[in-house]
Amino acid sequence: MSSKCSDLAVYSRETVLKYDQPAPAMPQASSTFVLGVTGGIGSGKTTVCRLLEAHGARVFYADDEAKRLMHRADVRAEVTALLGPESYDADGQLDRAWVAQQVFGQSERLAALNAIVHPRVYDALDADIAAAKAEGILLFVYESALLL
């Protein structure tokens, strides 16, 4: 099943998984439309975003950005100050399981960790939207488990 909206075709999940034709380029426009895609685990966010990327959309994956940020020196220092040096292993990798034990079920700690990470994710999002606008990208997609 397929329906047309402007030059972008929308496909069912089964069609997306089988779709192997090269996607036509999206036309350039004078303004960028920002679309938020959200949903639970396994809801198809990534499938939808990959289809939109194939049609020329720029996609910002919030979880990927948050994971990348956790390795920046300033973020690492703040996380370590909040949760302790056990937050990172000897190789400098975030110990996600240990961090989860420290914050989940402890709303104040979770809020403090989110206060470290979320503003930086939003800063990166704002920068990427500005870059997309400057490049004339027609559609910018913000993929996130939560849209705030």
C-alpha positions in Angstrom: 0.0 0.0 0.0 1.4 3.4 -0.9 0.1 6.9 -0.9 1.6 10.1 -2.3 2.1 13.3 -0.4 3.9 15.8 -2.6 7.0 13.9 -4.0 7.3 11.6 -0.9 5.8 8.2 -1.0 4.6 6.6 2.3 4.8 2.9 2.6 3.6 0.2 5.0 6.2 -1.5 7.1 6.2 -4.6 4.8 6.9 -2.4 1.8 9.6 -0.5 3.5 11.5 -3.7 4.4 11.2 -4.9 0.8 11.8 -1.5 -0.9 15.1 -1.7 -2.8 14.6 1.0 -5.5 16.8 4.1 -5.3 14.9 6.9 -3.7 14.4 10.1 -5.7 16.0 13.2 -4.2 13.7 15.5 -2.3 13.3 18.9 -3.8 15.1 21.8 -2.1 12.9 24.4 -0.5 13.3 27.8 1.0 12.2 26.6 4.4 12.8 23.5 6.5 9.9 21.6 8.0 10.9 20.0 11.4 9.1 16.7 12.2 9.3 14.8 15.5 9.1 11.0 15.4 8.5 9.3 18.7 7.3 5.9 20.0 8.1 3.0 22.2 10.7 0.3 21.6 9.9 -1.6 18.4 7.3 0.9 17.3 9.0 1.5 13.9 10.7 4.9 14.6 14.0 3.8 12.9 12.2 2.3 10.0 10.2 5.5 9.3 13.4 7.6 9.7 15.4 5.5 7.4 12.7 5.8 4.7 12.7 9.5 5.2 16.5 9.7 5.0 16.4 7.7 1.8 14.2 10.5 0.4 16.6 13.2 1.4 15.5 14.1 4.9 18.1 14.9 7.5 17.5 12.8 10.6 18.7 13.6 14.1 18.8 10.5 16.4 18.6 11.9 19.9 19.7 8.6 21.6 22.7 8.4 19.4 23.6 12.0 20.2 23.2 11.4 23.9 25.5 8.3 23.8 28.1 10.3 21.9 27.9 13.1 24.4 28.6 10.8 27.3 32.2 10.6 26.1 32.8 14.3 25.9 35.3 15.5 28.6 32.9 18.0 30.1 30.0 15.6 30.3 32.2 12.8 31.6 33.5 15.1 34.4 30.0 16.1 35.4 28.7 12.5 35.4 31.7 11.4 37.4 31.1 14.2 39.9 27.4 13.2 40.2 27.7 9.4 40.3 31.3 8.6 41.0 34.3 7.3 39.1 32.6 3.9 38.6 30.5 5.6 35.9 33.3 4.9 33.4 35.5 1.8 33.0 39.2 1.8 32.8 39.0 2.3 29.0 36.8 5.4 29.4 33.6 3.7 28.3 30.4 4.6 30.1 29.3 1.7 32.3 25.6 1.9 31.3 24.5 -0.9 33.7 26.2 0.7 36.7 24.8 4.2 35.8 21.3 2.7 35.4 21.6 1.2 38.9 22.6 4.6 40.3 19.7 6.6 38.8 16.7 4.5 38.1 14.3 4.5 41.1 16.1 7.6 42.4 14.3 10.5 40.9 16.7 13.2 42.1 19.7 11.5 40.6 17.9 10.7 37.4 16.8 14.4 37.1 20.4 15.5 37.8 21.8 13.2 35.1 19.1 14.4 32.6 20.1 18.0 33.5 23.6 17.2 32.4 22.7 15.4 29.1 19.4 16.8 27.8 20.5 20.5 27.4 23.5 19.4 25.3 21.3 17.1 23.2 19.0 20.1 22.5 22.0 22.3 21.7 23.2 19.7 19.2 19.6 19.5 17.8 19.4 23.3 17.4 22.7 23.3 15.6 21.7 20.6 13.3 18.4 22.2 12.5 20.2 25.5 11.7 22.7 23.7 9.5 19.8 21.9 7.6 18.1 25.3 7.1 21.3 26.8 5.8 21.7 23.9 3.4 18.1 24.2 2.2 17.0 20.8 3.5 13.3 20.4 3.0 12.6 18.0 5.9 14.4 17.7 9.2 13.4 14.8 11.4 13.9 14.6 15.2 13.8 11.0 16.3 13.5 10.5 20.1 11.8 8.3 22.6 10.4 11.5 24.2 9.5 14.8 22.5 9.7 17.6 25.0 
